[in-house]
Amino acid sequence: MSKYRVIDTDTHLIEPADLWTERLPKAWGADVLHVKWDEKSQSDLWFFDDQPLKGAWTWANWNWKNFNSELHDGSGPTRLDEAHPATYDVDERVKFMDDQGFEMQVLYPNLAGFDWKPFVQHPNRNLAIAHLAAYNDFQLEWVAKYPGRFIPMMVIPYWDVAASVAEIERLADSGFGGIVTTGAPHEHGQAPLGSRKWDPLWKACEEAGLSVSFHTASGDFREMLKHDDDDGLVGGVRVAADGPHIYLANAVIVSDLLVSGILARFPTLQFVSVESGIGWAPFVLDALDKRFQKNGVFRSHPEFGDMLPSDFFKRQVSLNFWFEQLDDYHIETLSLKPLMFETDFPHPTSFHRPTLEENIELVLGRQPEEVRRAVLWDNAARLYGKAMEKQGVNPSQTVAGVTG
């Protein structure tokens, strides 16, 4: 049991095979997302009709037969019975949390709202939207048994702004911590992030008190991770090479966000770059600030007022991290307020050490108590306070807090 109160700000709920087949019309048949065995890959896959999407249990890595917190070769479970129940069953998840010492977890998806392309490009708009709404309803059912333990995140059909706003309004007071959307809509054939097309979406979130999460791989990650057979990258080395590509894509997204004018137009709206770490952020902020000044942005774009990109970042953007060691330099350049702890449970990169206590020491070993409490609880509690209060959890109920 951890001696700290801990909110794990990035975990994943492995979707059960019957999530959509039990909630959507039977008349839709194979058009409903379903799981079946695939002979070619020798694993269970998710299918839209006869189109395979991704492994059903591949990302349920924690504590499966080949799991090792300090070594992973890129493989994962191929069948449900190989996956640990804590990755998909709420009772087992809470047992795991209690054993390790997690008080709360923020829940992100693996398919709907994580892998956007099959939904954005689906020929049946209503069917795609219904899948996302069904996932949101499933989440609320899943967490209801244990109030005060989970902060679910709402998925939206972002490409349809009116439908997204309607879903936000439907669920605004249901206990969600925020929405999950893409930070790279142009990679799905949509308008770029800075387009005013998305303003009704940002307005709805701001009015509902919901944060906006850009999880890594929210763009067209399939294109990003294509490999030439001649590159020799297989197994663990391929996974190692792919990681920084995915994380640094969010550095570009945050850069786009900071110069888009969105933060100036919606000054209380909070954004989170999820599972992208913190090491890149000081460089990006320094580069943007210097170019803002050198290129005379204050004259050409008066909407920014006298604020630099780093000022907007410190006011409205949060990051979470799980293997980097937090140094004073990060706090000096980013401030303390944006920094939150995560594990990415139960994905392959999660748990670089066997226990929560060891992972805390891995990333916060050089930091005093007040910093640890801010990163492990206070900063996330400030961000997700509305969702916590909905479940009867007092966000400020902690020992020393630091605002950064």
N, C-alpha and C positions, 0 to 999 in steps of 0.2 A: 504494500500500500504506500502510495506517494505521500510525503509530508506536505506537499503543496496541493492546492486546488488547481486542477488542470482542465482546460478546454482544449481538446485536440481539434484544430481548426481545418483539417483536411483529412477526412476518412471517406471510404466508399462503401456503399451498400450494394452487394452483388444481387442483381435482380433475379427473383425466382422464375423458374421456367413457365409458370402459369400466370405470371403477373398480368399479361394482356389478354390471354385467351380466356381468363375468368372474368374480365371486366369489360370487354368490348363485344359487340354483337356477333353471335355465332354465324350469322349470314355472311359475314365478311370472310369466313373461311381462312385460307392460307395467307390472305392479305394482312392478317393480324400477326404481329411478331410472335414467333414460336421457336422452340428449340427442338432440334433433331440431330441424330448422329450423322456425321459426314465421313464417308469412307475414305475420301481423298486425304483429308487431314487427320483422320483417325481421332476425332474429338467431337463433342457436342458443339454445335454452332447455333447462333441466332440467325433466323431467316425471315426476310420479307418475301412472301410468296416463295419462289424457288431461288431467290438471290441470297447467297450467304453473306453475312455482315462481319461477324467476328466470333471468337470463341466465347462460349457461354460462361465458362468457369476459369478461363485462363488467368484472370487477374485476381483470383481468390488464392493468393500465394501463401499468406501467413499460415504457418504450421501444417502445410500439406507435406506429403511424404518426402519431397526433395527440398523442403524449406530449410534455409540456414540464414540467420539474421545478418551474417557477415559475408555470405557468399551466395551469388545467384547467377545461374547460367542463362536466364531468359525464358526458361520453360515454366509451365503451369499446369494445373489440373485439367484433365481432358473430360472427366465425368463428374457429376455432382458428388458421388460417394468418395471422391478423392479430396474434395474441398472441406475445410474445417467448417462446422456449422456456425461458428461465430461470424463468418463472413456474410451469411445470409439470414440467419435465424436470430430474432431479437432477444430471446431468452439467453441464448448462448453468447450473444454480443455483450449483454450486460454482465454476465458472469466474467467474461474476459476483462471488461472494463474494471470491475470490482477487484479482480485478482491483480491487475496491473496498477490501479490507482487513478484511472481517468474518471473525473466526475461527469463530464459532458463531451460529446463528439458532434462536430458539424458533419452532415451527411451530403456527399456528392454522388452523382450517378456513375454508371459505367457505360451505359448505352444511350438512352434518351437524355439529351442535354449534355452529353460528353462527346459522343460521336455524332456530329450534326448533319453531315452530308446526306445520309440516307433519308432524313426527314425533310430537309430543305428541298431536295430534288425529287421527292416522291410525287408521282403524277396526280394522286388523290389528296388534295389539300385538306379536306375535312378528316380523312383517315389519319393523316400525319398529326394534325392538331389533337385529335381524340387520343392518340397514343400518349402525348405529353400530359394531357389532363389526367388520364388514367394513372400515370406514374405519380403525379402529385397526390392524388387521392390515396394511392397505395402507401406512400410515405407517411401520410397522416395516420392511416390505420396502423402502420408498423410501429410508430413512435408512441401511440396513444397508451400503450400498456405500461410505459415507464415515463411518466411526466418528470421533467427536469433532468433527463439524461441525454436528450438529443436535440440538435437544432437542424431541422430539415431545410433544404434549399430548393426553391421552386424552379422548375424548368418551364420555359416558355417557347412558343412558336415564333421566335424573334423576327423571322422574315415577314410575318404578317403582323404589322404593328397594332392594328385594331384588335386582332384576336389576342395578342400579347397583353394589351392593356386590359381587355376583358378578363383574362385569366388572373392578372394581378389584382384587379378589383374583386374578383370572386373569392380570392384566398388571402386578401390583405391582412385580415385579423385572425388567421388560422394558426399562427405560430411559426411561420417560416422566417428564417433569418435574412433572406434575400433571394434574388433571382440568379440563375446561372444562364449566361448567354455567351456569345462569341465576341472576342475583341478584334476579329479579323473577318467581318462579314463579306468583304470584297473577295476573299478566297472561296466563297460559296456563290459567287455571281451576284452579290447584293451590293447596295450602296456602301461606301466606306464608312468607317466608324464616326468620322467627324461630320457626316451628312446631317442636315437638319431633319431628314426623314425620321430619325430615331428620337427626336426631341419629345414626342408624346410618351415614348417608353420611359425616358429618363424622368419626365415630369410625374408619371404615375408612380414610379419607384420612390421618388423624393416625397411625394404626398403620403404614400403608404408607410414611410419609414423603413424601407427595405434597401439593403445594400445590393450592389451589382458585382458578381464574381466572374472574372475571366479565368477559367481553369486552363492550365497548359493543355495543348493539343486542341484548342477550340477552333483553330483554323483548319485548313485542308492538310491535316497531318499525314494522310496517306501519300500525298505528293512529296511532302518534306522528307519522309522516311524511305523513299524509293532507293533501292541499291542496285548497282550494276554487279552482275555476277562476277566480274573480273576484280572487284575491289577486295575480295578475300575476307570480307567481314561476315563471320558466322558465330553463332552461339553468344557467349558472354561479351566478346569484343564488339559485336554488332549492337547489343543492348547498351554497352558503355558509350559507344559513339552516338547513338540516337539520343541519349539523355540530354546533353548540352544543347543539341539542336532544338529540342522541344522546350527546354527551359528558356533559352535565349529568344525564342519567338515571342515570349511574353515581354521581354525587355523592349522589343519593337512596339508591341501593343501599348505598353505603358507610355512609351515615348509619344506615340500617336495620340493617346488620350490627353497627355499633358499639354499638347499644342493645339488640340482640337477646338478649344473654347467651351467644351461641355462643362468643365469644372467651374468656369466663370459664370455660365448661364444657370447652373444648378449648384449653388454654393454649399448646400448641406448634404448633397448626395455622396455616399461613400462607395468606393470601388475597392476590390480586392484582386490582386494578382496571385492566383492560387497555384501552389506547387512549382514555383519558379525560383525560390531561393532569394537571397539578398545581395550576393556578392557583386552582381552587375549594377545594382542600383546607384551606388555613389558615382560611378563613372558616367552613367546616363544622365543623372541630374546635373553633374558638373558640365558635361558637354552641352546640354540644353541651355543651362544658365548662361554659359559663355557665348553661345551662338545667339541667344536672345539679345544679349547686350551688344554684341559685335554687329549683328544684322539689323539693329534698330527696330526691333519688333514693337516696342512701346509706342513708336510713332506710327507704324503702319497698322497696328491692331490695338487700338485704345481699349477694347473690351477686357484686356488683361489687367488694366489699371497699372499699379506699381508692383504687381506680384510676379515673381519669377516662377518658372516651372517647379523648382524645388519647394517654393512656398505652397503651391497648389498640392504638390505631392504630400507634404507634411500635414496639410489640412484635410485631404480627402482620399488618400490612397493607403492601403495596407498591404503588407507582404507576409507570407508565412515561410518558415524554413525548418529543416529537419536534420540536416547532417553538417551544415557549416557551423563553425565555432563563432559565436557572437563576440566581437571585440569592441573595445571602446570606440574605435574608428567608425564602426557602423552606426553607433548611437550618436556620435558627434555629427556625422554627415546626414543621416536620415532622420534623426530624433528617435526617441524611444516609442512614441505613440503608435507608429505604423507596424511594429514588429510583433509577430504572433508565432507560437509554436504549433507544429503539426507533426504527424507521423506518416501520412498517406496510407494508413492501414486499409485493406490488407494487400496492397499492391507490391510489385517486386522490389521497388526501391524503399519500402517502408522498413522501419526497425533496423537501423544499422547496428544496434546492440540488442541483446535479448530482452531487456526489461525497460520499462518506462524510466525508472530511476537512472539507469545507465545512459539512456538516450538524452535525458535532461543534462547529465554531466557532460556528455559529448558536446552539446551545443552551448551550454550555459556555465560550464565549469569555471570560467574566469570571472563570472559576474556575481555581484553581491545579492543579498536577499531581495532588496527592493526591485532590482531589475528582473530577477527570476519571477517574482510574483506578477510583475507587469506583463511579461512575455507569456507566462503560462496561464494567466487568468484575466487580469484587469483590462488589457487592451481588447481582447476578444469580447469580454463582458460589456465593454462600452459600445462596441460595434453591434452586438447582437442582443442588446438589452431588452428591446421590445419582445423578441421571441422568448427570452428567458422569463420575463415577467408574466407572459401569457401562461407559462408553465409553473408559476409560483416560485421561481428562483430569483432572489435578490441579486442583481448584477454587481452591486457595490459591497456585497457581504464578503469581504476579504480582509486580510491583515494589511499591512502597509501597501499603498498604491502609489504609482508614479505615473504622471501624465506625459512626461517627456517634453 
